[in-house]
Amino acid sequence: MKVKPPDDVIAEYSLQHPDEEFWTLTGHPTENGLTFLVATETADITAFVQFFADSPEVTSYEVLDIEHQGGLIEYTVPEPALHRAIVSSGNLPTYPLVVRNGWVISEMITSHDRLSELKQAFEQNNLPYEITSLTQSLEPTALLTDKQREFVVAAITQGYYEQPRRCSLTDLAESMDVSKSTASRILHRAEGKIITQFIGDPAM
């Protein structure tokens, strides 16, 4: 899919450099907003770094690696509308994101219902979008129940899986209005399904 977010700083910069490509490698919530890691190969790396220094949306940034025609920069911004729309629809951002000429391009694995909710969230947030390709599994199965997915999404967005953790199991349970033991049981079953799906048959 392609989305054209008006408040994405990398998309904004890419409009000024339509022939260049940028890659948002990761994104995670922090105390000051969302922190992203972006990589690029650009003809003017100095101008790219200066853009972060001048951008009013960027609350902080750090140059992690820089070369003559490329760089790796970590920066923090308030939650962009694109991230808010994806999470509010019950989905999770899938990295890396390719940014080109104002468009953020991504692949996502989701259900039909959550895709409909995602489209609705894009429209509610005034985000122009295009579904460029749609492929359906021959045997569509839900790996997680709705409740399990809800807990996993909450755990990720609240920082339960970060090191160090920003959210304890008790905090997560309180936010989901369940007991600590219930939260632990739901997460354990969900994590077991995810790990089993990822590893497959250990005997193979």
N, C-alpha and C positions, 0 to 999 in steps of 0.2 A: 504494500500500500504506500501511497504518497500523501503527505500532509504538509500544508503550508502554514506554519504557526507564525503569527505576527509578533510574538514576544520571545522567540528563540534567538539568542544572541549569535549562534553559529549560522543559523539560517539568514539572519540579517547581514552578517558579514559576507556570506556566500553570494548574496544578491549583487554585491559590489565586485565580486570576482566570479562571474558565472562559468568560467572555463575551468575552475579548480574544484577539487573534491575534498570533503572533510569527513572524518569518521569519529563519531561519538562512541567510545569504546565501553564505558561503564557510566552508571549514574546511581547515586544512593543518597538517602536523606541524611541531613546533618542538623545540628542545632540552628544553623543560619539559613537553611533552605535545602537545596539539592546541589550536590557536588558531582560534577561531570569530569570525565577524562576525554580529551579530544586530541586527535592526531591529524596532521596534514602534511602534504607536500605542496609548497607554495613558492611562487617566484619572489615573494617579498616577506620573509619570515619576520623581519623587523616591524613591518606594518601590522602583521597579524598579532604580535605580542602587544604592540601599542594599542590595538583595538581593545584589548581587555583592560588596559590601564585607563582608557578613556570612557568605556561603556558605563553608564550610570546603573545598569541592571546588575553588573558584576560586583558582588560584595567583597570577594577576595579571589586571587588567582596565584598560581605558582608555575613557573616554567620548569618542567621536570627534565626535559631534554631538548636541545636545540642544535640544528645543523644549518648549513648554508641555505638549503631549500626545504627544510622540514622542521617539525617540532612536535613536542608532546606537552600539553598544558592541562593542568587541573584547575578548575574554576568553580565558584559557588554562586548561585543565583536564587532568588525566590522561586517557588514552585511554578514552572511554566504551565500554560494552559494545556499543552499536549500531554504532559505527564499526568496532570490532574484528570483529564478526560479518560485516559487509558485506565488509570487506577479506579476511578469512580464507576467504570463499566464492568469491574470485576476481572480485568485483564492485568497483565504485567508487561512492562516494556521489554522488548527483546533486543539485546545488543549483539553486534554493533549496529548503530544507525548511520546510514550514509546521508550526507547533507550536500545538496548540489543545487545551485541557483535558486535558493529560497525554499526548496522542498526537502523534507525529511523522509527518507525512504527506508522502509523496514519490512521484515517478514514476521508473521505472527501465527502461532498455532492456537486456535481457540474454537469454541463451539459456535453453532449457528446462532443460538440465543445471545451469547456474549458479543458476537459480531454485530448483531442488530443493536445491542445496547451501546456498543462502541460508536457505531454510526450516529446514534442519537446523541451521544455525548459530544461528538465532533460538532454536530449541528448546534447544540445548545451553547457551545463555547465559541461559535463562529469560526471554526477551523475548516478552511477549504481542504477537501481530501479527494483521493481517487483510489478505488480498489482496482489495482492494475492486473491482478491475477488471483484466481480463487480455485483451490484444489480441495476436493473432499476425499477423505479416506474411504477406501472400499468397505472397511469395517469400522465405522465410527463408534468408539467406545469412550466412556468418561473414565479417566484414570482415577479421579478423585470425586467424592460426593460434593454437592454444593457446600455443605457445612465444612468439610475438610479443606476445600479450596479457599473458603472464606477465612479460615484460621491461618492457612499458610500465607495468604496475601497479607493479612493483618500482621503476622509475625515478621514478614519481610519489610513491610513499610514502616513498622515501629522499631526496627533495628534489633530484633531478637537474635538474628543469625550473625550479627556483626561482631567483630573482635576489637575492643571489648564491647559487650552487649550494652545497648542503650535501653533495652526493655527486658525485664525479667519475666519468667513464666507467670508470676503473680500479677505483674502489671498487665500482661496479655490477657490473662483470665478475667481481670476486672474490666478491661476495655470491652471484652466480649460477653460480659455479664454471665459468666459461668464459674464453677469452682476450679481451683488449681488442678485437682485430679482429673476433672473432665477435660480441661484444656490440654493437659499432658497426654491423655489417652487419645484425643482427636489428632493431635500433632504426631504422636508416635505412629498411629496407623497410616496417616498421610505420608509421613517420611518413609515408612516401610514400603508403601506402594511405589513412591518415586524412585527409591533406591533399587528396588527389584526391577522396575521398568528400565532403568538406566543400565544396570549390570547385566540383566538377562539371566540365563541359566548359568550358574557358576561352574557347572560341570563341563560346559562347552569350551 
